[in-house]
Amino acid sequence: MSIEKITSFESRVQTFETFGWSCSFQDIKTLAHAGFARDAVGGSNDGVICHFCNKALDGWDRTDIPYHEHRIHSPKCILFNLDTTEARTRSFKYGQHRIAMKAIKFLAASGVFLYNIEDPNQPHLFCFNCGFNCKIASQIFSKTAQRINELHMWHSSTCAEEVKIEKEARGNKLNKKEYFSCQIVKGKVNALQETRYVIDLNELSSNNIEIHTPSWSHVMTSGSLPKKNLLYAEKEPNKQASTPEISQESEKEVHASASKKDRPLSSPGESISPISSADQRNSAENAATESPAMLCVTESPGVLEKKVQIVVPETILDEIRPDELILQLNEFITPEERASLPIKDALALGLSKMLEQIRDITNQDIEDVRQEMSQLLP
């Protein structure tokens, strides 16, 4: 069995069934979630190995927790660092797919990583933060980054902004335990029971997306996705706008114009759970009941409580939306650099940092190949 196949969850489970497992007090699915497969060549009757980092462990006790043991003995394994663009980029090495490197780098920069659940031939993609869950069900990969990024933003329109706010609040010291990706590795998420998408990336895009929730399914088309709040209102009329995903979508549309003027450029990349007070959450739910793209502006205090409604056409909002490349470069610029440098110089600095990171990833790939060859040809 090739390493590519073993790095899918179901294939890791299969190794315990194929080669036997005598340590009954350690659940094989919990071990597989934590990245472990049965180590058939190590000589131990309870030996396991992670093919993401090549760390082998044995001598399990009843009190051992696979996730914690793996993280303690191999903290640099990509499974525990999916909050970084580098680890997400490297995750695409473990699976059989035809995604071009340019698309991989774009997806990784926008928070997406590869973590195959069932079939290693059908790439399973996740966002490390918002839980976006998408499987590719085609052998042709046309407009991969564009279509998946569109679907990612449709799933969680606020995902790209959350990490920016969180990074500025914590000085880039993010709490990894909060990430959706960590919950997967801990075995606390049943990805097949979450809202998930199946996308066909063939050239023809008509009805190429399936959305499956625990209660309903629907078919959509890349490039002409329906309004999310309207679709959920149609499918789940009893929930109205109280569903968090719908509330976030409506809130973004209500405040789109004002936030575009006041906020710095946002990153399409890494993000974690939003920091919001109870009052902010209540405000979001109230805003979700109003009409999309409508701003209520209260007149001056000397005037009666009359309100003026200003309609902001969606076409205008699209025109003022920053270019995707600028959003990516902005991810590499600190708040201090944005405040002190002219825009052109700040973007040039962001480009320099991006290229440096790409070089580091390439050098690491070369080193990995060198180590593999030295093991094969001692």
N, C-alpha and C positions, 0 to 999 in steps of 0.2 A: 504494500500500500504506500503510495507516494506521500511525501510531506504535505503537498497541496491538499490531498484528500483528508489526511489526518487532522488538519487544522480546521475542519468544519466540526461543529458541535456533535452532530449525529455520528460522524466517523470516529470521533474520540470515544463516544459511548461504546461504539462497536468494538473498539480494541479491548475493552475490559471483558466483553462477552466472548470475544474470540480467543484471547490468551489466558482467560481465567483471572479471578480476583478473590483472594482468600480473606481480605480484610473487610469483613461484612459490616463493621460498624462505621465504615467510611462509604457514604453513598456515591456510586459511580457517576451519577448525573451532576452532583455537586462538584466532584473532581473535574468532570468534563467542562462545566461552566467556568471553573477557575483556570481552564486552559490545559489541563492535564490529559494525556493519553496513557494507556498501559505501556510500561517500559518492558518490552519483550526480550531485550538483549542485556539488561542490566544484571541479571542473575538473582534478583531479590523477588520474593513472592508477593511483596506489596510495593514494588517499585513503579514509579510514574515518571513521565517526562513531558515537559512543555516544548513543543516544536516551534514556538514563537521565539523562545530565548535559549532553548537547549538545556534548561536546568532540570536535573533529575533528582528526585527525592524518594526516600523510603523510610521505614521505621515509624509508621504512623501510630499515634496514640488515639484513644477515644476522645480526648479533649482537643485534638488538633482541628483547626478550621482551615480547609484547603486554600481559600482565598488569602487568609492572613499568612499562612506558611509560605505560599508562593511569593507574596509581596515582600516578606521579610528576607527570603533567600535570593530573590531576583528583582530588586526594586526597579531596575531599568527595563524590565520586560515591557513591550509596547502595550500590553493589556492594561497596565497601570499608569500609562502616560498618554492616553488618547485625548487628553486636553491639549496636547501639543500638535502642531501641524506636522512636525517630523514623524512622530509615531503614527499618525493617521496615514501619512504618505506611505510609510513602510508596511502598513497593514495590507495594502493592495498586493504585496508580494506573495501573500498566503492565500492562494485561490487561483482557479483557472478561469481567465476572462480575457477579453480583447479590448479593454479600456486603454486608450492611448495615454502616454505619460502626461501630456499637456492637460488632458481632462482629469487625470488623477490628482495632479497638483492643484487644479482649480477646486475640485471637490474637497480635498483635504483642507485647503485654506478656508473653505466655507463650513467646516465642522464635521464633514462626513468621513466615515471610515468603513472598511470592509470587515465583516465578521460573519462568516457563513454559518448558517444554522443547519440546513438539510443537505442540499445538493451542492457540492463544490463547483459544479459547472454553471450554477445560477447564482451570480454574485448577490450577496445580501448586504445592503448598505444601511447604516444608521448614522444619526447625528449624535455626537457624544453628549449633547446638552438637552435638546428638546425631545429626543426619542423618536424622531423621524425614522421610519422603518420601511425600506423599499427593496424589493427584489426585482432583478432584471431577468426577464423571461424571453430572451431572444439571442440569436447567435450573431446578429449584426448590431453594431454600436454606432448609430448615427446621431449626431448632436447630443452626445451623452451628457456633457457637463451642463449645457444649456437646459435640457429637458429636466434633468434631475434637480438642478438648482431651482428651476421654476416650481417644481413640485414641493421641494423643501420649504421654500418661502410661502407657498400656499398653505402648507401644513402648519407652519408657525411663523406668522409674519413678523413677530417681535424677536425671534431667536437671535438674529444678527446683532441687534442692539443691546441685548441683555448683558453679554460678556463685556462690552465696552464700558457700560455703567459699572459693572462689578469690578472690572480691573482698576478703574479709576478710584473706586471706593476702597479697594484693598491693596493698591499698589502692586498689582500683578500677582499677589500671593493668594491664589484661589484655593478653595477647599475641595480637593479632589473627591472626597467622600460624597459630595452632593451630586456628582455627575451621573447622568443616566447610564453611561458606559460602565461605571463601577457597579451599578446595580445589576447589570447583565452578568458581569463576571462573578458577582456574588451569588448568582442564581436566583435573584429576587424578582426577575422580570420574565414573564412568559411572552416572548416576542410574537409568537403566533396568535396570541389572544389580544394583542394591542391593536390599535388602528394601524393598518399596514397598507402598503401600495404594491402593486405588481405592474411593472412598466415594460412595454415592448418598444425597443429602440430602432426598429426597422425604419427605412426611409419614409414610408407612408405612416402617418401618425393618427389616422382616424380611429377613434375609440381604442387607443393604445394603452390606457391606464385603467386599472381596476383599483378601487378603494374598498377595503373590507373593514368594517367595524364589528364589535361584538353583536350588534343588532341588525345591521343592514349592509348592503353592497351597492356599488354604483360604478358606472363606466364613464370615463372622461377622455378628453382629447388634448394632447400637448398643444400649447399655443392658444388655446381657447378654453381655459378652465373656467368653470362657473364660479360665481361669488360664493365663497365658503359659508358665510352666514345664511345666505338664502337656501343653499343646499341642505344645511343642517336643520334649518327651520322647516323645510319640506319633509325631511326624513324623520325628524324628531320633534314634531309640533308641541308635544307636551312639555319638553324641556325649555322651549322658547330660547331666550338669550342668556340663560343662566349657565350654559355650558362654557367652561373656561376658554376653550379654543374659539368659540363663536364670539365671546365677549372681547377677546384680544383683537380679533379681526375687525369687529365693529369699532372698537376704541381707536384703532390705528386709522381707520377711514375717517372718523369724526375729527381727529386732531391732526390729520396729515399735514395740512398747510402750515399750521402754527409750528409744529415740531420741525418741519423742514427749514424754517427760518431760524429757529433758536438753537438747534443741535449742531454739533460738529459732524463731519462726515462719519457715517457708521460703517462698521466692518461687516462683511458677509461671513466672517469666520467664527471664532470660538465664542461660546457663550455658556452661562450656567443659569441656575434658577434665578428668576428676577427678585430683586429686593423691593418689597412693597409692603406698606402698612395696611391695616384693615380698612382705613379710610380710603386709601387709594384703590383697593380692590372693590369697595362699594361704589366708588366713583366710576370705575370701569364698567361695572354691571349696569349702572344707571345710564351711562353713555351709550351702551349697546342697544338700548331700546329706542334711541333716536334715529332719525333717518341718516344713512351713510352720506359722507361728504357734505354735511351741513354744519356750519359753525355758528354758535349763538354768541353774539357780542353784546354785552350790556353797555348802554350809553352812560354818559358821565353822571356823577352823583347828583348833580343839580336837576337832572331830568327824571321824570317818572320811570317806573320799572318796566319801561317798554323795551322789547328785545328785537333786534334786527337779525334776520337770517340771511347769511351770505352763502350762496351756492358756489362751490369750487368744482368746476368740471374736471373729470378724471384725466382728460387729455392734458390739462395744464400740470397736474401732479406728475404725470409721466415725464413731461418735458423737463421738470426741475429735479428729477431723480438723478443722482450722480452716476457717472460711468462705473461699470463693474471693476475695471482696472484700478480706478482711483480708490474705490472701496477696499480693494485688496492691499494697495500700498499703504492706505491709512492704518491698516492693522499693525504695521511695523513701526508706526510713529508714536512716540510717547506724548501725553498731554502737554508736557513741558516744551517739547520740540514743536508741536503744533502752535503753541502760544508765542514762541519766541522767533520762529523762522518764517520767512515769506512762503507762500503756498508752494511756489515752484521749487524752492530749496528743500522744503519739507518732503515733497513727493520724491525728489531726487534721492534724499536720504532714505526714504522708505524703499525705493527700488534697490539701492545698494544693500540694505539689510536683507531684502528678499533674495537677491542673487547670492549673498553670502550663505544663507540658510540652504538654498538649493545645492550649492557646492558642498556643504557639510554633509547633506543627505547622500550625494553622489559618492563622496569619499568613503562614507560608511558602507555603502553598497559594495564598493570595490574591496574594502577590507573584509566584508562578509564572504564574498566570493573567494578571496585569497585563503581564508580560514577553511572554507569548505573543501577547496582543492588540496590543501595541506593534509586534511583528514583523509581524503580519498587516495592521495598519492604521498604516503609517508616517506 
